């Protein structure tokens, strides 16, 4: 392989392995990057497969002073599930030209670093691995977080792990942890004509099943398309008070419930109401669960990165959803 500005691409396979051996946590560092969009939708945890995903909610218990002692029922609600990790493979092949293109991007990247120390801490090998992982992370959120059905025979994020829809379906089943009273029976089809009504009905399900949940911040998760349908019916239903193209930020009548479009639900009619802290992206803290394999071919480099990750909800009692999967 040729060189660009002094970088010997022929040594890249060894350099990648050496970098990974000394900084195996690079995988969890990139996956849990504070700048990542994933943080807007999920609580990020680096943990083991024994520590529970704890969700603790303290309700609003203030009242006017009096001489009587009247403790609030259900003031403290607590639940936990054990996280499930799944091995996810990234298999890639890079030609010499593709690697050189990536290196040119790296040269632009280092121009934005503020000091020589930052440049030394971010060599091309780290940039190379990080760019692969960032793409993998984005694909997991978009295609794997909700809809994935694990199938090793197929390639792609939609088959790499078990998504939240499959886990919540199991949670609704026999011996599951999502109470039957938390599930709303949806209309046969949810469209622009009834999406708003369906969202309100799910909020009423929360109110009926566990009214104390209305004292804490909750999210109404749905696809971006479903959020648009909700807004369209709302505007059609209240044309004198709702402006065209106005988006409902919090659900009418339920100021604690924020409408949260989730790209992972794209194409689905699922609606879920839960605390944001109940939705988790988990990474295995065991560094031995992460591996990098690099093979130098005649005209290309073949790379395999194995990660140990998962998406999970923390506690079924705090999970309210319609029956659309």
C-alpha positions in Angstrom: 0.0 0.0 0.0 1.2 3.5 -0.7 1.7 6.3 1.7 -0.1 9.7 2.2 1.9 12.3 4.0 4.1 9.8 5.7 1.4 7.2 6.8 2.4 3.7 5.9 -0.9 1.9 5.1 0.9 -1.4 4.9 1.4 -1.3 8.6 -2.3 -0.5 9.3 -3.4 -4.1 10.3 -0.7 -4.4 13.0 -1.3 -0.8 14.1 -5.0 -1.4 14.5 -4.5 -4.6 16.6 -1.9 -2.8 18.7 -4.2 0.1 19.3 -7.1 -2.1 20.2 -5.0 -4.3 22.6 -4.1 -1.2 24.6 -7.4 0.5 24.4 -10.1 -2.1 24.3 -12.5 0.2 26.0 -12.5 2.2 22.8 -15.6 0.3 21.8 -17.7 1.2 24.8 -16.3 4.8 24.7 -17.6 5.2 21.2 -20.9 3.4 21.8 -21.6 5.6 24.9 -20.3 8.9 23.3 -21.9 11.8 25.0 -22.5 13.6 21.7 -24.4 10.6 20.2 -28.1 10.9 19.3 -28.5 7.6 21.2 -28.3 9.5 24.4 -31.5 11.5 23.5 -33.5 8.2 23.4 -31.8 5.9 25.9 -30.1 5.7 29.2 -26.6 4.4 28.5 -25.2 1.8 30.9 -21.9 -0.1 31.0 -22.7 -3.0 33.3 -22.6 -6.8 33.8 -25.2 -9.4 33.3 -25.9 -9.7 37.0 -26.5 -6.1 38.0 -30.2 -5.2 37.6 -31.6 -2.3 35.4 -33.1 -0.4 38.3 -35.9 2.1 37.9 -36.9 4.1 41.0 -39.6 6.7 40.8 -40.5 9.0 43.7 -43.9 10.6 43.1 -45.2 14.1 44.0 -46.1 13.8 47.7 -46.4 17.5 48.8 -49.6 18.7 50.4 -50.7 21.7 52.5 -49.5 21.5 56.1 -51.9 20.1 58.7 -51.9 18.5 62.1 -52.7 15.1 60.6 -50.2 12.5 59.4 -51.4 11.1 56.1 -48.7 9.1 54.3 -49.1 8.9 50.6 -49.7 5.5 49.1 -47.5 4.5 46.2 -45.1 7.4 46.9 -42.1 5.2 46.0 -42.2 2.8 43.1 -39.4 0.5 42.3 -38.6 -2.2 39.8 -35.7 -3.9 38.1 -34.8 -6.4 35.3 -31.5 -8.1 34.6 -30.0 -6.8 31.3 -29.4 -9.2 28.3 -26.3 -8.8 26.2 -25.9 -10.1 22.7 -22.8 -10.5 20.6 -22.9 -8.3 17.5 -20.5 -8.7 14.7 -19.3 -6.0 12.2 -17.7 -7.6 9.2 -16.1 -5.2 6.7 -13.6 -5.2 3.8 -11.7 -2.1 2.8 -9.8 -1.6 -0.4 -6.6 0.5 -0.4 -8.5 3.4 -2.1 -11.3 3.3 0.5 -8.8 3.4 3.3 -6.9 6.3 1.7 -10.2 8.2 1.4 -10.9 7.6 5.1 -7.4 8.9 5.9 -8.1 12.1 4.0 -11.2 12.6 6.2 -8.9 12.0 9.2 -6.6 14.8 8.1 -9.6 17.1 8.1 -10.6 15.9 11.5 -7.2 16.5 13.2 -7.3 20.1 11.9 -10.1 20.7 14.3 -8.2 19.4 17.3 -7.0 22.1 19.7 -3.6 20.8 20.8 -0.8 18.4 20.0 -1.8 16.3 23.0 -5.3 15.8 21.4 -3.7 14.8 18.1 -1.4 12.3 19.8 -4.4 10.8 21.7 -6.4 10.4 18.4 -4.2 8.6 15.9 -5.6 7.4 12.6 -6.1 3.9 14.0 -8.4 5.2 16.7 -10.3 7.4 14.1 -10.6 4.3 11.8 -12.1 2.1 14.4 -14.3 4.9 15.8 -15.8 5.7 12.4 -16.8 2.1 11.9 -18.4 1.9 15.4 -20.3 5.2 15.0 -21.9 3.9 11.8 -22.7 0.6 13.5 -24.2 2.5 16.5 -26.4 4.6 14.3 -27.7 1.5 12.4 -28.4 -0.2 15.7 -30.6 2.7 16.9 -32.4 3.1 13.6 -32.9 -0.5 12.6 -32.2 -2.7 15.6 -33.4 -1.0 18.8 -37.1 -1.8 18.4 -37.7 -3.9 15.3 -34.7 -6.3 15.3 -35.3 -10.1 15.3 -32.1 -11.9 15.9 -31.1 -14.2 13.0 -27.5 -15.2 12.5 -28.3 -16.3 8.9 -28.9 -12.7 7.8 -26.8 -9.6 7.7 -27.8 -6.2 9.0 -28.8 -4.4 12.2 -32.3 -5.7 11.9 -31.0 -9.3 12.5 -28.1 -8.6 14.9 -30.0 -8.4 18.2 -33.3 -8.9 19.9 -35.2 -5.6 19.7 -37.5 -4.0 22.2 -40.7 -5.0 20.4 -39.8 -8.6 20.8 -38.9 -8.1 24.4 -42.0 -6.2 25.2 -44.1 -8.8 23.5 -42.5 -11.4 25.7 -43.1 -9.1 28.7 -46.9 -9.0 27.9 -47.1 -12.8 27.6 -47.5 -15.5 30.2 -45.1 -15.0 33.2 -44.2 -11.6 31.7 -43.6 -8.5 33.8 -45.9 -6.1 31.9 -49.3 -6.1 33.5 -52.3 -6.7 31.2 -53.8 -3.5 32.5 -50.8 -1.6 30.9 -51.7 -2.7 27.4 -54.2 -0.7 25.3 -56.1 -2.5 22.6 -55.5 -0.3 19.5 -57.7 0.2 16.5 -57.3 -2.2 13.6 -55.4 0.6 11.8 -54.0 3.8 13.1 -54.2 6.6 10.5 -54.4 10.4 10.3 -58.1 10.0 11.1 -57.6 8.4 14.6 -53.9 8.7 15.7 -54.6 11.5 18.1 -57.5 9.7 19.7 -55.3 6.6 20.0 -52.6 8.5 21.8 -55.1 10.0 24.2 -56.5 6.6 24.9 -53.1 5.2 25.8 -52.6 8.1 28.2 -55.9 7.2 29.8 -54.6 3.6 30.1 -51.7 5.0 32.2 -54.1 7.0 34.3 -56.3 4.1 35.0 -53.6 1.5 35.7 -51.2 3.6 37.7 -52.3 7.2 38.3 -49.2 8.0 40.3 -47.2 7.8 37.1 -48.8 11.1 36.0 -46.7 12.8 38.7 -43.4 12.1 37.0 -42.0 12.9 33.5 -43.0 10.3 30.9 -42.3 9.9 27.2 -44.8 8.9 24.5 -42.6 6.9 22.1 -43.8 6.5 18.5 -42.4 6.6 15.0 -41.8 10.0 13.4 -44.6 9.2 10.9 -47.0 8.4 13.8 -46.2 11.7 15.5 -47.1 13.5 12.3 -50.4 11.5 12.1 -51.2 12.5 15.7 -50.6 16.2 14.8 -52.7 16.0 11.6 -55.7 14.6 13.4 -55.2 17.1 16.3 -55.3 20.0 13.8 -58.3 18.6 12.0 -60.1 18.0 15.4 -59.3 21.5 16.8 -59.0 23.8 13.7 -59.7 26.9 15.7 -57.0 26.4 18.3 -54.3 24.4 16.6 -52.3 26.0 13.9 -51.4 24.2 10.7 -48.1 22.3 11.1 -48.2 22.8 14.8 -46.6 19.9 16.7 -47.9 18.7 20.0 -44.9 18.7 22.4 -46.7 17.4 25.5 -50.0 15.5 25.3 -53.1 17.5 25.7 -54.4 17.1 29.2 -51.2 15.3 30.3 -48.5 17.8 30.7 -46.1 15.3 32.1 -46.1 13.2 28.9 -43.8 14.4 26.2 -44.2 13.2 22.6 -40.9 11.6 21.7 -40.5 10.5 18.0 -38.2 7.5 17.8 -36.6 6.6 14.5 -36.3 3.0 15.7 -40.1 2.7 15.4 -40.2 3.9 11.8 -43.0 2.0 9.9 -44.6 0.7 13.1 -47.9 1.7 14.7 -46.6 1.0 18.1 -47.0 3.6 20.9 -45.2 3.2 24.2 -45.5 5.4 27.3 -42.7 5.1 29.9 -40.1 7.1 31.8 -37.1 8.0 29.8 -35.0 6.3 32.4 -36.8 3.0 31.7 -35.3 2.7 28.2 -31.7 1.4 28.3 -28.9 0.8 25.9 -26.5 -1.6 27.7 -22.9 -2.4 27.0 -21.1 -5.3 28.6 -18.4 -4.0 31.1 -16.4 -7.2 30.5 -13.7 -6.0 28.1 -13.0 -9.6 27.0 -16.4 -9.6 25.4 -15.1 -7.2 22.7 -12.7 -8.4 20.0 -11.1 -7.1 16.9 -9.8 -9.3 14.1 -7.8 -7.8 11.2 -6.7 -9.9 8.1 -4.5 -8.4 5.4 -5.5 -9.6 1.9 -3.7 -8.9 -1.4 -5.8 -5.8 -2.2 -7.9 -5.2 0.9 -8.1 -5.4 4.7 -10.8 -7.5 6.3 -12.0 -6.5 9.7 -14.3 -8.1 12.2 -15.4 -6.2 15.4 -17.5 -8.0 17.9 -19.4 -6.1 20.5 -21.6 -7.2 23.4 -24.6 -4.9 23.7 -28.4 -4.8 24.0 -31.5 -2.6 24.2 -33.9 -3.3 27.1 -36.6 -1.8 29.2 -36.0 -1.6 32.9 -39.3 -2.4 34.5 -42.6 -3.7 33.1 -44.9 -2.0 35.5 -43.6 1.4 34.2 -44.2 0.3 30.5 -47.5 1.1 28.9 -48.1 0.3 25.3 -50.7 -0.5 22.6 -50.9 -4.0 21.2 -49.4 -3.1 17.8 -46.1 -4.8 17.0 
